[in-house]
Amino acid sequence: MPDIDLLRGQVVPAVRDTPELAAELSELLRERPAVQAGGARSVAVGGDNSGIISTDEGATNTLHQ
């Protein structure tokens, strides 16, 4: 497990002193929506879903196109 304070002490000054790095990190973070699912049979979708999401073992899934 990384030492978060040590990492923060290195990353924060680098981002503050390097506008290109700050812009790149900002773009990367913007591209990835934050999602979180917790508990049995939970689902998290970080964007669009165009398929079936089924969390029940006994479910009958039918796709109509």
N, CA, C and O atoms as a CHARMM CRD file, in Angstrom:
* protein
*
  260
    1    1 MET  N      0.85300  -1.18700   0.00000 PROA 1      0.00000
    2    1 MET  CA     0.00000   0.00000   0.00000 PROA 1      0.00000
    3    1 MET  C      0.89000   1.23800   0.00000 PROA 1      0.00000
    4    1 MET  O      1.76800   1.37700   0.85200 PROA 1      0.00000
    5    2 PRO  N      0.66300   2.13900  -0.95800 PROA 2      0.00000
    6    2 PRO  CA     1.51400   3.33400  -1.01300 PROA 2      0.00000
    7    2 PRO  C      1.23200   4.27900   0.15000 PROA 2      0.00000
    8    2 PRO  O      0.12600   4.32700   0.69000 PROA 2      0.00000
    9    3 ASP  N      2.25300   5.01400   0.51100 PROA 3      0.00000
   10    3 ASP  CA     2.10100   6.04200   1.53700 PROA 3      0.00000
   11    3 ASP  C      1.41900   7.23800   0.86200 PROA 3      0.00000
   12    3 ASP  O      2.04400   7.96900   0.09400 PROA 3      0.00000
   13    4 ILE  N      0.14000   7.42300   1.15700 PROA 4      0.00000
   14    4 ILE  CA    -0.66600   8.44700   0.48900 PROA 4      0.00000
   15    4 ILE  C     -0.10200   9.84800   0.72200 PROA 4      0.00000
   16    4 ILE  O     -0.07000  10.66400  -0.20000 PROA 4      0.00000
   17    5 ASP  N      0.34000  10.12800   1.93800 PROA 5      0.00000
   18    5 ASP  CA     0.89000  11.45900   2.21500 PROA 5      0.00000
   19    5 ASP  C      2.16400  11.71300   1.41800 PROA 5      0.00000
   20    5 ASP  O      2.37600  12.81800   0.91900 PROA 5      0.00000
   21    6 LEU  N      3.00400  10.70100   1.29900 PROA 6      0.00000
   22    6 LEU  CA     4.22700  10.82900   0.51300 PROA 6      0.00000
   23    6 LEU  C      3.88800  11.05500  -0.95900 PROA 6      0.00000
   24    6 LEU  O      4.46100  11.92600  -1.61400 PROA 6      0.00000
   25    7 LEU  N      2.96000  10.26800  -1.46300 PROA 7      0.00000
   26    7 LEU  CA     2.52800  10.41300  -2.85100 PROA 7      0.00000
   27    7 LEU  C      1.93000  11.79300  -3.09500 PROA 7      0.00000
   28    7 LEU  O      2.25500  12.45000  -4.08400 PROA 7      0.00000
   29    8 ARG  N      1.06600  12.22400  -2.20300 PROA 8      0.00000
   30    8 ARG  CA     0.45500  13.54500  -2.32400 PROA 8      0.00000
   31    8 ARG  C      1.52400  14.64100  -2.31700 PROA 8      0.00000
   32    8 ARG  O      1.43300  15.61000  -3.07100 PROA 8      0.00000
   33    9 GLY  N      2.53100  14.48000  -1.46800 PROA 9      0.00000
   34    9 GLY  CA     3.61000  15.45300  -1.38400 PROA 9      0.00000
   35    9 GLY  C      4.41600  15.56200  -2.66600 PROA 9      0.00000
   36    9 GLY  O      5.03900  16.59200  -2.92500 PROA 9      0.00000
   37   10 GLN  N      4.40800  14.50700  -3.46900 PROA 10     0.00000
   38   10 GLN  CA     5.11500  14.52800  -4.74800 PROA 10     0.00000
   39   10 GLN  C      4.21500  14.98000  -5.89200 PROA 10     0.00000
   40   10 GLN  O      4.64400  15.71600  -6.78000 PROA 10     0.00000
   41   11 VAL  N      2.97100  14.53200  -5.86100 PROA 11     0.00000
   42   11 VAL  CA     2.06200  14.81800  -6.97500 PROA 11     0.00000
   43   11 VAL  C      1.57300  16.26400  -6.95800 PROA 11     0.00000
   44   11 VAL  O      1.56300  16.92400  -7.99700 PROA 11     0.00000
   45   12 VAL  N      1.17400  16.75500  -5.80900 PROA 12     0.00000
   46   12 VAL  CA     0.61400  18.11100  -5.73400 PROA 12     0.00000
   47   12 VAL  C      1.59500  19.16000  -6.26300 PROA 12     0.00000
   48   12 VAL  O      1.20400  19.97500  -7.09800 PROA 12     0.00000
   49   13 PRO  N      2.84700  19.17500  -5.81200 PROA 13     0.00000
   50   13 PRO  CA     3.77300  20.16800  -6.37500 PROA 13     0.00000
   51   13 PRO  C      4.01000  19.97600  -7.87900 PROA 13     0.00000
   52   13 PRO  O      4.13800  20.95400  -8.61500 PROA 13     0.00000
   53   14 ALA  N      4.06900  18.73300  -8.33000 PROA 14     0.00000
   54   14 ALA  CA     4.28400  18.48200  -9.75600 PROA 14     0.00000
   55   14 ALA  C      3.12700  19.02600 -10.58500 PROA 14     0.00000
   56   14 ALA  O      3.34600  19.62500 -11.63800 PROA 14     0.00000
   57   15 VAL  N      1.90200  18.82200 -10.11800 PROA 15     0.00000
   58   15 VAL  CA     0.73100  19.32400 -10.83100 PROA 15     0.00000
   59   15 VAL  C      0.69900  20.85200 -10.77400 PROA 15     0.00000
   60   15 VAL  O      0.40300  21.51100 -11.77100 PROA 15     0.00000
   61   16 ARG  N      1.00100  21.39700  -9.62500 PROA 16     0.00000
   62   16 ARG  CA     0.98900  22.85200  -9.45200 PROA 16     0.00000
   63   16 ARG  C      2.04300  23.52200 -10.33300 PROA 16     0.00000
   64   16 ARG  O      1.79900  24.59900 -10.87700 PROA 16     0.00000
   65   17 ASP  N      3.20800  22.89800 -10.47600 PROA 17     0.00000
   66   17 ASP  CA     4.32400  23.51100 -11.19500 PROA 17     0.00000
   67   17 ASP  C      4.38100  23.16200 -12.68300 PROA 17     0.00000
   68   17 ASP  O      5.19200  23.72200 -13.42100 PROA 17     0.00000
   69   18 THR  N      3.52600  22.24200 -13.12300 PROA 18     0.00000
   70   18 THR  CA     3.56500  21.79700 -14.52200 PROA 18     0.00000
   71   18 THR  C      2.16800  21.89200 -15.12800 PROA 18     0.00000
   72   18 THR  O      1.37500  20.95800 -15.00900 PROA 18     0.00000
   73   19 PRO  N      1.86300  23.01200 -15.77500 PROA 19     0.00000
   74   19 PRO  CA     0.51900  23.19100 -16.33700 PROA 19     0.00000
   75   19 PRO  C      0.11300  22.08500 -17.31300 PROA 19     0.00000
   76   19 PRO  O     -1.06100  21.71900 -17.37500 PROA 19     0.00000
   77   20 GLU  N      1.06300  21.55300 -18.07100 PROA 20     0.00000
   78   20 GLU  CA     0.72700  20.48600 -19.01500 PROA 20     0.00000
   79   20 GLU  C      0.25500  19.23500 -18.27900 PROA 20     0.00000
   80   20 GLU  O     -0.69500  18.58000 -18.70800 PROA 20     0.00000
   81   21 LEU  N      0.91400  18.90600 -17.17900 PROA 21     0.00000
   82   21 LEU  CA     0.51600  17.74700 -16.38100 PROA 21     0.00000
   83   21 LEU  C     -0.86100  17.97300 -15.76400 PROA 21     0.00000
   84   21 LEU  O     -1.69700  17.07000 -15.74400 PROA 21     0.00000
   85   22 ALA  N     -1.08900  19.17900 -15.26300 PROA 22     0.00000
   86   22 ALA  CA    -2.39600  19.50500 -14.67900 PROA 22     0.00000
   87   22 ALA  C     -3.50100  19.35500 -15.72200 PROA 22     0.00000
   88   22 ALA  O     -4.56200  18.80500 -15.42600 PROA 22     0.00000
   89   23 ALA  N     -3.25800  19.83800 -16.93500 PROA 23     0.00000
   90   23 ALA  CA    -4.25700  19.73700 -17.99700 PROA 23     0.00000
   91   23 ALA  C     -4.50900  18.28500 -18.38400 PROA 23     0.00000
   92   23 ALA  O     -5.65500  17.88900 -18.59600 PROA 23     0.00000
   93   24 GLU  N     -3.45100  17.49400 -18.47600 PROA 24     0.00000
   94   24 GLU  CA    -3.59600  16.08500 -18.84400 PROA 24     0.00000
   95   24 GLU  C     -4.37400  15.30800 -17.78100 PROA 24     0.00000
   96   24 GLU  O     -5.26100  14.52000 -18.10800 PROA 24     0.00000
   97   25 LEU  N     -4.04500  15.53000 -16.52500 PROA 25     0.00000
   98   25 LEU  CA    -4.77200  14.85500 -15.44400 PROA 25     0.00000
   99   25 LEU  C     -6.22900  15.28300 -15.40100 PROA 25     0.00000
  100   25 LEU  O     -7.11900  14.46100 -15.18000 PROA 25     0.00000
  101   26 SER  N     -6.47000  16.56100 -15.61200 PROA 26     0.00000
  102   26 SER  CA    -7.83500  17.06600 -15.62200 PROA 26     0.00000
  103   26 SER  C     -8.65200  16.38600 -16.71000 PROA 26     0.00000
  104   26 SER  O     -9.80000  16.00600 -16.47800 PROA 26     0.00000
  105   27 GLU  N     -8.07200  16.23200 -17.89200 PROA 27     0.00000
  106   27 GLU  CA    -8.76200  15.57700 -18.99700 PROA 27     0.00000
  107   27 GLU  C     -9.02000  14.10100 -18.69600 PROA 27     0.00000
  108   27 GLU  O    -10.10800  13.59400 -18.97100 PROA 27     0.00000
  109   28 LEU  N     -8.04600  13.42200 -18.14300 PROA 28     0.00000
  110   28 LEU  CA    -8.22300  12.01500 -17.79500 PROA 28     0.00000
  111   28 LEU  C     -9.33200  11.82400 -16.76600 PROA 28     0.00000
  112   28 LEU  O    -10.14100  10.90400 -16.88200 PROA 28     0.00000
  113   29 LEU  N     -9.36700  12.67600 -15.77900 PROA 29     0.00000
  114   29 LEU  CA   -10.38400  12.55000 -14.73200 PROA 29     0.00000
  115   29 LEU  C    -11.77100  12.88200 -15.25700 PROA 29     0.00000
  116   29 LEU  O    -12.75700  12.30700 -14.79800 PROA 29     0.00000
  117   30 ARG  N    -11.86000  13.78000 -16.19100 PROA 30     0.00000
  118   30 ARG  CA   -13.14500  14.15300 -16.77200 PROA 30     0.00000
  119   30 ARG  C    -13.70900  13.02400 -17.62000 PROA 30     0.00000
  120   30 ARG  O    -14.92700  12.85700 -17.69200 PROA 30     0.00000
  121   31 GLU  N    -12.84700  12.24800 -18.26200 PROA 31     0.00000
  122   31 GLU  CA   -13.27900  11.18900 -19.16100 PROA 31     0.00000
  123   31 GLU  C    -13.86400   9.98800 -18.43900 PROA 31     0.00000
  124   31 GLU  O    -14.59200   9.20600 -19.04900 PROA 31     0.00000
  125   32 ARG  N    -13.57200   9.82300 -17.17900 PROA 32     0.00000
  126   32 ARG  CA   -13.99500   8.62700 -16.45700 PROA 32     0.00000
  127   32 ARG  C    -15.05100   8.98600 -15.42100 PROA 32     0.00000
  128   32 ARG  O    -14.73600   9.53400 -14.36400 PROA 32     0.00000
  129   33 PRO  N    -16.30800   8.67300 -15.73200 PROA 33     0.00000
  130   33 PRO  CA   -17.34900   8.96800 -14.75200 PROA 33     0.00000
  131   33 PRO  C    -17.16500   8.12300 -13.49600 PROA 33     0.00000
  132   33 PRO  O    -16.78500   6.95500 -13.56600 PROA 33     0.00000
  133   34 ALA  N    -17.43600   8.72000 -12.37600 PROA 34     0.00000
  134   34 ALA  CA   -17.32100   8.00100 -11.10700 PROA 34     0.00000
  135   34 ALA  C    -18.58000   7.17700 -10.89300 PROA 34     0.00000
  136   34 ALA  O    -19.68700   7.71500 -10.87300 PROA 34     0.00000
  137   35 VAL  N    -18.41200   5.89500 -10.73500 PROA 35     0.00000
  138   35 VAL  CA   -19.53200   5.01000 -10.44500 PROA 35     0.00000
  139   35 VAL  C    -19.15300   4.10100  -9.29500 PROA 35     0.00000
  140   35 VAL  O    -17.98100   3.79900  -9.07400 PROA 35     0.00000
  141   36 GLN  N    -20.14500   3.68500  -8.58600 PROA 36     0.00000
  142   36 GLN  CA   -19.89400   2.77600  -7.47700 PROA 36     0.00000
  143   36 GLN  C    -21.12900   1.92800  -7.26400 PROA 36     0.00000
  144   36 GLN  O    -22.25200   2.43300  -7.24500 PROA 36     0.00000
  145   37 ALA  N    -20.91200   0.65200  -7.10700 PROA 37     0.00000
  146   37 ALA  CA   -22.00200  -0.26800  -6.80800 PROA 37     0.00000
  147   37 ALA  C    -21.61200  -1.04800  -5.56400 PROA 37     0.00000
  148   37 ALA  O    -20.45400  -1.43500  -5.40400 PROA 37     0.00000
  149   38 GLY  N    -22.55400  -1.27100  -4.70900 PROA 38     0.00000
  150   38 GLY  CA   -22.25400  -2.02000  -3.49800 PROA 38     0.00000
  151   38 GLY  C    -23.37900  -2.97600  -3.15000 PROA 38     0.00000
  152   38 GLY  O    -24.55400  -2.69200  -3.38400 PROA 38     0.00000
  153   39 GLY  N    -23.01100  -4.07800  -2.60400 PROA 39     0.00000
  154   39 GLY  CA   -24.01700  -5.04100  -2.18800 PROA 39     0.00000
  155   39 GLY  C    -24.20500  -6.15400  -3.19600 PROA 39     0.00000
  156   39 GLY  O    -23.70800  -6.10500  -4.32200 PROA 39     0.00000
  157   40 ALA  N    -24.92700  -7.14000  -2.75900 PROA 40     0.00000
  158   40 ALA  CA   -25.17800  -8.30400  -3.60200 PROA 40     0.00000
  159   40 ALA  C    -25.92700  -7.90600  -4.86200 PROA 40     0.00000
  160   40 ALA  O    -26.90900  -7.16500  -4.81000 PROA 40     0.00000
  161   41 ARG  N    -25.45600  -8.40100  -5.98000 PROA 41     0.00000
  162   41 ARG  CA   -26.08600  -8.21100  -7.28200 PROA 41     0.00000
  163   41 ARG  C    -26.15800  -6.74700  -7.72700 PROA 41     0.00000
  164   41 ARG  O    -27.02700  -6.38100  -8.51800 PROA 41     0.00000
  165   42 SER  N    -25.26300  -5.92600  -7.22900 PROA 42     0.00000
  166   42 SER  CA   -25.23600  -4.51900  -7.62500 PROA 42     0.00000
  167   42 SER  C    -24.56900  -4.36200  -8.97900 PROA 42     0.00000
  168   42 SER  O    -23.71900  -5.16400  -9.36500 PROA 42     0.00000
  169   43 VAL  N    -24.96300  -3.32500  -9.68900 PROA 43     0.00000
  170   43 VAL  CA   -24.40400  -3.02500 -10.99800 PROA 43     0.00000
  171   43 VAL  C    -24.07100  -1.53800 -11.04200 PROA 43     0.00000
  172   43 VAL  O    -24.85600  -0.70600 -10.58700 PROA 43     0.00000
  173   44 ALA  N    -22.92500  -1.21600 -11.58400 PROA 44     0.00000
  174   44 ALA  CA   -22.55900   0.17900 -11.81400 PROA 44     0.00000
  175   44 ALA  C    -22.17700   0.32500 -13.28000 PROA 44     0.00000
  176   44 ALA  O    -21.36900  -0.45000 -13.79300 PROA 44     0.00000
  177   45 VAL  N    -22.74700   1.30300 -13.94500 PROA 45     0.00000
  178   45 VAL  CA   -22.44300   1.57000 -15.34700 PROA 45     0.00000
  179   45 VAL  C    -21.88400   2.98100 -15.42000 PROA 45     0.00000
  180   45 VAL  O    -22.55000   3.94200 -15.03400 PROA 45     0.00000
  181   46 GLY  N    -20.67300   3.10300 -15.91200 PROA 46     0.00000
  182   46 GLY  CA   -20.02500   4.40000 -15.95700 PROA 46     0.00000
  183   46 GLY  C    -20.27700   5.15100 -17.24600 PROA 46     0.00000
  184   46 GLY  O    -19.56300   6.11000 -17.54200 PROA 46     0.00000
  185   47 GLY  N    -21.23500   4.76100 -17.99700 PROA 47     0.00000
  186   47 GLY  CA   -21.55500   5.41400 -19.26300 PROA 47     0.00000
  187   47 GLY  C    -22.88000   4.88500 -19.74500 PROA 47     0.00000
  188   47 GLY  O    -23.78300   4.64000 -18.94600 PROA 47     0.00000
  189   48 ASP  N    -23.00600   4.70800 -21.04100 PROA 48     0.00000
  190   48 ASP  CA   -24.25000   4.18800 -21.60100 PROA 48     0.00000
  191   48 ASP  C    -24.22500   2.66200 -21.59900 PROA 48     0.00000
  192   48 ASP  O    -23.17500   2.04300 -21.76600 PROA 48     0.00000
  193   49 ASN  N    -25.38300   2.08000 -21.41000 PROA 49     0.00000
  194   49 ASN  CA   -25.52400   0.63300 -21.51500 PROA 49     0.00000
  195   49 ASN  C    -26.53400   0.34500 -22.61900 PROA 49     0.00000
  196   49 ASN  O    -27.64800   0.87000 -22.59600 PROA 49     0.00000
  197   50 SER  N    -26.15600  -0.47500 -23.56900 PROA 50     0.00000
  198   50 SER  CA   -27.07400  -0.80400 -24.65200 PROA 50     0.00000
  199   50 SER  C    -27.44900  -2.27800 -24.64600 PROA 50     0.00000
  200   50 SER  O    -28.03200  -2.78000 -25.60700 PROA 50     0.00000
  201   51 GLY  N    -27.11600  -2.96200 -23.57400 PROA 51     0.00000
  202   51 GLY  CA   -27.42100  -4.38600 -23.49600 PROA 51     0.00000
  203   51 GLY  C    -28.22700  -4.70800 -22.25900 PROA 51     0.00000
  204   51 GLY  O    -28.80900  -3.82700 -21.62600 PROA 51     0.00000
  205   52 ILE  N    -28.25100  -5.95400 -21.93600 PROA 52     0.00000
  206   52 ILE  CA   -29.00500  -6.44000 -20.78500 PROA 52     0.00000
  207   52 ILE  C    -28.08900  -6.47600 -19.56800 PROA 52     0.00000
  208   52 ILE  O    -26.94800  -6.93200 -19.63800 PROA 52     0.00000
  209   53 ILE  N    -28.60800  -5.99200 -18.47500 PROA 53     0.00000
  210   53 ILE  CA   -27.93100  -6.15600 -17.19200 PROA 53     0.00000
  211   53 ILE  C    -28.88400  -6.95000 -16.31700 PROA 53     0.00000
  212   53 ILE  O    -29.94800  -6.46600 -15.93100 PROA 53     0.00000
  213   54 SER  N    -28.49400  -8.15100 -16.01700 PROA 54     0.00000
  214   54 SER  CA   -29.34400  -9.01800 -15.21200 PROA 54     0.00000
  215   54 SER  C    -28.56100  -9.49500 -14.00800 PROA 54     0.00000
  216   54 SER  O    -27.44500  -9.99500 -14.14400 PROA 54     0.00000
  217   55 THR  N    -29.13700  -9.34300 -12.84300 PROA 55     0.00000
  218   55 THR  CA   -28.43800  -9.76600 -11.63400 PROA 55     0.00000
  219   55 THR  C    -29.15800 -10.88800 -10.91200 PROA 55     0.00000
  220   55 THR  O    -28.74600 -11.28800  -9.82300 PROA 55     0.00000
  221   56 ASP  N    -30.22400 -11.40100 -11.49800 PROA 56     0.00000
  222   56 ASP  CA   -30.97600 -12.47500 -10.86300 PROA 56     0.00000
  223   56 ASP  C    -30.66200 -13.78600 -11.56300 PROA 56     0.00000
  224   56 ASP  O    -30.81000 -13.89300 -12.78100 PROA 56     0.00000
  225   57 GLU  N    -30.23900 -14.76200 -10.81800 PROA 57     0.00000
  226   57 GLU  CA   -29.88300 -16.05300 -11.40800 PROA 57     0.00000
  227   57 GLU  C    -31.05000 -16.70400 -12.13000 PROA 57     0.00000
  228   57 GLU  O    -30.84000 -17.45800 -13.07900 PROA 57     0.00000
  229   58 GLY  N    -32.26500 -16.43100 -11.70400 PROA 58     0.00000
  230   58 GLY  CA   -33.42900 -17.06200 -12.32100 PROA 58     0.00000
  231   58 GLY  C    -34.09800 -16.21100 -13.37500 PROA 58     0.00000
  232   58 GLY  O    -35.18900 -16.55300 -13.83100 PROA 58     0.00000
  233   59 ALA  N    -33.48600 -15.11900 -13.77600 PROA 59     0.00000
  234   59 ALA  CA   -34.10800 -14.20500 -14.73900 PROA 59     0.00000
  235   59 ALA  C    -34.12500 -14.79300 -16.13300 PROA 59     0.00000
  236   59 ALA  O    -33.21400 -15.52000 -16.53100 PROA 59     0.00000
  237   60 THR  N    -35.17000 -14.46800 -16.86500 PROA 60     0.00000
  238   60 THR  CA   -35.26000 -14.79800 -18.28900 PROA 60     0.00000
  239   60 THR  C    -35.06500 -13.50100 -19.03700 PROA 60     0.00000
  240   60 THR  O    -35.88300 -12.58700 -18.92300 PROA 60     0.00000
  241   61 ASN  N    -33.99100 -13.40800 -19.80400 PROA 61     0.00000
  242   61 ASN  CA   -33.68800 -12.19200 -20.53800 PROA 61     0.00000
  243   61 ASN  C    -34.01500 -12.36500 -22.00100 PROA 61     0.00000
  244   61 ASN  O    -33.58500 -13.32800 -22.63600 PROA 61     0.00000
  245   62 THR  N    -34.78300 -11.42200 -22.53900 PROA 62     0.00000
  246   62 THR  CA   -35.15200 -11.44800 -23.93900 PROA 62     0.00000
  247   62 THR  C    -34.80400 -10.12100 -24.55700 PROA 62     0.00000
  248   62 THR  O    -35.20700  -9.07200 -24.05500 PROA 62     0.00000
  249   63 LEU  N    -34.05800 -10.15400 -25.64400 PROA 63     0.00000
  250   63 LEU  CA   -33.65700  -8.94800 -26.33100 PROA 63     0.00000
  251   63 LEU  C    -34.48800  -8.80600 -27.59600 PROA 63     0.00000
  252   63 LEU  O    -34.44000  -9.67300 -28.46800 PROA 63     0.00000
  253   64 HSD  N    -35.24500  -7.73200 -27.70600 PROA 64     0.00000
  254   64 HSD  CA   -36.07400  -7.45800 -28.88700 PROA 64     0.00000
  255   64 HSD  C    -35.42200  -6.34300 -29.66900 PROA 64     0.00000
  256   64 HSD  O    -35.15000  -5.27100 -29.13000 PROA 64     0.00000
  257   65 GLN  N    -35.17100  -6.59400 -30.94100 PROA 65     0.00000
  258   65 GLN  CA   -34.54600  -5.55800 -31.78200 PROA 65     0.00000
  259   65 GLN  C    -35.43200  -5.15200 -32.90600 PROA 65     0.00000
  260   65 GLN  O    -35.06000  -4.29300 -33.70600 PROA 65     0.00000
